[in-house]
Amino acid sequence: MYIVSLDYFRPIAEVEALLPAHIAWLDRYFAADFFIAAGRKDPRTGGILLVREMERERLDALLAEDPFVAVAHYEVTKVDVTRAAERFAELKGI
């Protein structure tokens, strides 16, 4: 799985203007079962996205479609989850 950390580099007003399109992008890939979880950082300096295992090139292509590319930098970390609390056991191996 991948952890994608977004960090805004533009003012929050510009982020807000792109939010409806960003949410539509998230909805599309949650429906396709590619995304596991997403949320804002607190304080609101960006967000975090958990993504199922896929070829890195495919992930890069998906991220390039996000309207937030105009307002955020992305840091991608690949994680091989080998242990999880019982209620999160399905995260192992995805």
N, C-alpha and C positions, 0 to 999 in steps of 0.2 A: 504494500500500500504506500501511498505518498501522503506527506503532509506538505501542504502548500501554504506559505505565509505571505500575505499581501501587506505591503506597507505603502500608505498613501504618500505621494510626493507633490500633490496638488492640494489646494484649499478644499475644505470639506464641502463648500457650496458646489464645486465642480463634481465632487464625488456624488452628492445628492442628485445632481442633474442626470447622472448616468444610472442611478439606482434602479429605476423600473426596467431598463434594458438588461442590467446585470442580473436582476431577479429572474427575468425571463430566461436568460442563459443558464442560471442555476437550475431552474425548473426543468429545462430541456434535458440536462444531464443527470438530474436526480431521476427523472422518468425513465431514462435509458439505463439506470442502475449503475452508472459510473461513479457518482458521488455518494459518499457515506454520510458526511455531516459538513455543515458550514456555519460560521458565525462571526460576529464582530469581535474585535479585540476591545478590551476595556482597560484603559481609556481608548476611545475610538480613533486609533491610528492606522487601522487596516483590518484584516480579517484572516481567518484560518479556514482551510478547506481540506477535508480528508477524502482521498480518491482511491478507488480500487486499483489493484494491480493491472497494468497495461504496459505496452511498449512505451518507452519514454518519448519517442517521437510523436506518438498518438496523443500523449498528455500535453506535450508542447503545442500541438495543433489545436487542442481544445482550449488551452489557456489563451492562445492567440485570438480566439473568437470572443473572449470576454471583453465587453465594453470598458471595463476597468483598466485595460492595458493603457488607456490614455491618462490614468490618474494614479496608478499603483505599480510598484515593483513587485516581482514574484520571486520567492526563494522556495525551491523544491527540494525536499528531503525524502529519499526512499527509506522506508522502514519495513523490516521483516519482523512482524509481531510474532513472538514465540510464546509469550505468556500474557494472560489477561484475566481479570476478575471474572467470575462465573457469568455474571450478567452481560459481559462483553466478550464472551468466548468466541463468538462468530468473527471477531476481528482477526483471529489467528489465521494466517494463510491467505488473507485477501489483499 
